[in-house]
Amino acid sequence: MTVRSLILLLFVSLSVAAQDDAWDDDWADEEKTGLQWSGFIEGALGSRWDTDSQTGSKGTLRELRARFENDWANDSLAIGFKGDALYDEVIEEFDLKIRDLTLALSPGKNLDIKLGRQVLTWGTGDLLFLNDLFAKDWIGFFAGRDSEYLKAPSNSVRFNLYTNLVNIDFVWTPVFEPDEYLTGERFSFFSPLAGRKVAPDPPLSAVEPTGNLSNGEFALRLFRTINGTEYAVYGYRGFFKQPLGLNVQLLPYFPAMTALGASLRRSQWSGLVNAEVSYYFSRDDSSGTDPLIPNDQLRLLLGFEREAVTNFNIAVQYYLEWTRQHDRLIEHSLAPEFETEEHRHLFTTRLTYRAKMDKLVWSLFVFYSPSDKDYYLRPKLTYRRSDQWTAEAGVSLFAGADKHTFFGQLDDNSNAYVRVRYHF
Amino acid sequence: MKPLLIALGFAVSGLVYGQVLTDGDEIVAQANLAAYYAGKDSRSEARMIIIDARGREQRRQFTVLRRNLEAGGDQQFLVSFSRPSDVRGTVYLVNKHVGRDDDRWLYLPGLDLVKRISAGDERTSFVGAHYFYEDVSGRGPAEDTHELIATTDQHYVLKHVPKNPAQVEFVSYVTWIDRQTFLANRIEYTNTSGKLYRRVEALETREIDGYPTVVSSRTSDLTNGGYTDMRFRYIAYDLGMPAAVFTQRSLRNPPRQWLKRPDAE
């Protein structure tokens, strides 16, 4: 039985699903008596409109996934687990993926420690990440997996210290955890070396930092809320999360990087404003002269969102990547025509309309870069039929004037997807 | 002695309950205290059954912690969801302010995301129910003008008109406030076409730790049909919760000490 037919079966189940609600009405027995598993089973299908000349395939998403979740806690510690069993027909692989396996402790009155495989998020951007340098999975995001999967887990220790003056978050990831990057396996991408779009087979595999302790990642956030305004400053020492550098063998690798930044978020004009800034120090190319290593960058984000009319929300963001010593970059570049502009401007819009008591959610997210002359449209429709059955359908549409820009390189990867989920 | 005591009792209760209020603002102030400020703090477990216009059912289960900074003034709420499985672990934190916008956050455990919620959407569905966010944390009395339109044996009947009509979907609403408990037994909303379209009603009230408390209520959509029933259980007041329970720490690390159910009801 193919994944496609199994998913069709899930659809049929969705359309005929009865009220199979098994809630016990006796509250006294409701309190957890032991380990209780929850989770979901999901089928997903996604495809390009045409066969991609590079990957030679149409399919972008064809998978069956079962999620299992559990947790246990007493007064002093908590254990959490979330794991997926996944059959991915696009890469013909069965996989067990642990998303969360953590031990949480509160050893001091003001200290929380969480140890293990976990998903980590901070910062104020919506699908734009400046100071959040935790691992992300853009491949799954482009293919139409649930937005939850945009955040990839990492094996980390997180310390949260809460004081009256400031709250401190410190995350140590002993072994560098990169983003899921474009490898050519599912999506083709632009190679500046080849000067064209490629989908290497075997897929691209970047060189990761050697696994000694000094090559770990350190992420720090100091934050405080004063009169409803959230202030935060951030620090990071590690590596670019994408393989943006080329080593002497011209193999892609993750250059060393340190980031410093700050953000604020508050209610304003009956909505929310957020601002965030981050400076990326490219530690191995601080002069900006090495053509194989990215230069320093200043990143800036401004955002505003509010309810326009009842159940209709509008959110807009402006984002800037300012590449420092851009003239030196161009001067030393091996392929200056493919280098990024000095100022990469990006606008995003998120429109959300919730209908039928939030059962139906229409959403459109747009990335548009006037400097790169490219865009990425993500319309989607989410339907919550019941507490058990949910479905989502959407499109990822990439286009651009040039084949080397971030979204422009993906234009042959535009796809539509649908997912059906049964929660248990 | 006995008849005297009884007479005294009548006299005392006559002073407390027999007094008929005539000022709408005063009644609303009392009703606001009774509905949202009972005790210094409280804990309760809630269950909602959401019935849509076609009779299909959804459920939500959550625990609500509340703490008053000042009676009738600023408050803090923490709502922790346990069911259904796709909202399990979601936590909603509100710092309610009188006279300015509330600060609200939602924690989504799947993404480890602390999402700020803008103040504008207070009159939108609370997690898919017929209740609004504003019904959970209360609507500020100063946001409407109040007029006492009738006083019956059991109720004060008031009509409320929003001072800023652009912010809300109603033109006016009428409340039936119990003269003894000051709890609203019924609230009915009228829309721009002059039609009654939404009703909130108390189905059961009990006295808990000395505070009259609505333990069961229903909100109905009178236009499309459908309603949400909300029941509260395991309610306790004056637990001595510290302010630290209502900080961002509790989003990622919910305060189990206060969320867990007391041993006996």
Interface residues (C-beta under 8 A of the other chain):
Chain A: Q19 D21 W23 W27 E30 E31 S38 G39 F40 E69 A73 D75 A78 A104 S106 D112 Q118 V119 L120 T121 W122 D146 S147 E148 L150 K151 N160 Y162 N167 T225 G228 E230 R265 S267 S270 G271 L272 N274 E305 R306 E307 T310 N311 N313 R354 K356 M357 D358 K359 R384 S386 D387 Q388 T390 H423 F424
Chain B: E45 R47 I50 D52 R56 E57 Q58 R59 Q61 R83 P84 S85 D86 R88 N95 H97 D101 D103 G110 L111 D112 L113 V114 R116 I117 S118 A119 G120 D121 R123 T124 S125 V127 G128 A129 H130 E169 G226 R233 Y234 A244 T247 Q248 R249 R252 N253 R256 Q257 R261
